[in-house]
Amino acid sequence: MTQITINLPNEAEAQWLVELLNRLQVPFKVEADDATKRERAKEIIMRGANTLDSDQMQKHVELARQGRKLPFRAE
């Protein structure tokens, strides 16, 4: 299989090419440009992550580690 990468700065040309590929029934994949990827990443970062319940996390870690032998510790 041959893979061809084409960078089209003009949106109208890109749309024309997509329509042509659809008519020819050629499978293709469209990837966003770097500016679009940066904007999407910026949105994700600005939304932030879910806040973590540190008390619940600590209890989970303590429960998961119960009875586990730790190296270099006298029993």
Buried (B, 14 or more C-beta within 10 A) or exposed (E): EEEEEEEEEEEEEBEEBEEEEEEEEEEEEEEEEEEEEEEEEEEEEEEEEEEEEEEEEEEEEEEEEEEEEEEEEEE
